[in-house]
Amino acid sequence: MVFFAFAFLLTALGAVLLLMRRWSWCSCHVCRAYLTGSWAKEFTNLGDWYAHLLRESPTGTVHIHVLGCTVTANPANVEYMLKTNFDNFPKGKKFAELLGDLLGGGIFNVDGDAWRHQRKMASLELGSVNVRSYAFKIIAEEITTRLMPVLADAADKGTVIDLQDVFRRFAFDTICKISFGLDPGCLDPEMPVSKLADAFDAATRLCAMRGAAVSPMVWKMKRLLNIGSERELRKNIKIVDELAAAMIQERRARGVSNSHDLLSRFMASVGDDAVDDKYLRDIVVSFMLAGRDTVSSALTTLFMLLSKNPEVASAMRAETPAGSEAPLTFEQLKGLHYTHAVLFENMRLFPPVQFDSKFCAAADVLPDGTYVSSGARVMYHPYAMGRMPSIWGPDHHAFRPERWLITGPGSSFVPANAYKYPVFQAGLRVCLGKELAIAEMKAVAVAVVRAFDVEVVDRNGSGICAPKFVSGLTASISGGLPARIRRVRNLI
Ligand code: HEM
């Protein structure tokens, strides 16, 4: 016992000494505000404080010295990192370490040849007509058979439901069916607890906590000793691993040749015998991360904004073809330019991935003149970028879908420059599920808006459109989104 206590103290002392050597001390007002948390007196979220600092900065870039991190909202810098000098701004080893226990060698967590190889395979599969039409069929089915009945039930009973929870269940069922051909049934009427969804939630939250720590030494020490949050992380990753292994085995047993889910396509394209289970497990987990919380986050903030702006919901209704009660086809959805603009305007203000970090391999100078040393972290910040007057004009704070239409209402959607709006990232690593995600969100938005009015219940009076986000890899609202549902048309 005495020996263990002594060993622990010695290790902890070593860690503190190492921490002191590596930690950049700074007492500037920004670092002080970060370390003491005093920014929270004025701002709801860390992202709101960063947006404020970036608006004040003449270059749209700031440096948080104690984190060794440059934060930028300058589109020229974003283009430089994501395209022009892409090879000098990999995700880097430090990021890979943060998520490595959960994501392994999956596409999100690797650079270089390992990334190139998976990207090529994933873009071939996600771009194929078979996979796309399979995915759209799954989305339509989940909307008709699960989402709409759950909302209709809430409308008929007059109950308040947590829309964020409903959309997370919807997105989890959908991505699992598209990615692995298996149905977790999270949005069944009795809203069952899913062991996989819960373990996955906990694991992503705990990995995000690692990234928020001032020094990685803290979580590394806890992992070594298997204590606290790291013990919890290990437990949840084990559950994810076991369930992913079961999924892979089931796929193998069922045969992959006639299935259109992504896992089967991957297994078929490389030859099932040529891949090991660990590689497939990493693909499974990466797609779960990619497709679940992103889509549900965007849908949650969309309905929060529509509740506050009912005229936008009415304009969406007016845009859908009159006369037919049937769900819209993929082609019909594509033609809805106003709805498209609404989705993009929502994600400008509330991007599901609020920031993204890269590591600078060799010392470099960004286009705005900022010097970045070798090994430093550079973060571009879509949440702050959506709040920059230099990009969106003086009405940047307003929810105005028309800003995306060529000549206002009734005209065509025009995309913004990808580096001014890196919500799906941009350049060489742009999101591979972008088209699928847009189709999914449009299908849900149109189906719900046609049939229901959604009224967000502002329980704590914090202001419907100024949500407090929980820290995590994707944005989720603290306390969920309580809402009351009313029928406008009897479509189900
Ligand atoms: C609103 C929905 C979505 C948003 C906002 C979004 C956003 C993003 C962002 C910001 C990245 C870069 C992440 C990083 O490198 O750290 C990314 C990458 C990726 N996304 Fe999405 N995503 C969405 C939905 C989806 C869906 C539904 C899928 C798959 C079915 C998907 C598949 C991927 C993949 C495979 C990558 C990795 C690309 C690479 O590293 O080369 N995404 N996405």
Boltz pocket constraint, residues with backbone or C-beta under 6 A from the ligand:
constraints:
  - pocket:
      binder: B
      contacts: [[A, 107], [A, 108], [A, 119], [A, 122], [A, 287], [A, 290], [A, 291], [A, 292], [A, 294], [A, 295], [A, 298], [A, 351], [A, 352], [A, 353], [A, 356], [A, 422], [A, 423], [A, 424], [A, 425], [A, 428], [A, 429], [A, 430], [A, 431], [A, 432], [A, 433], [A, 434], [A, 436], [A, 437]]
      max_distance: 6.0
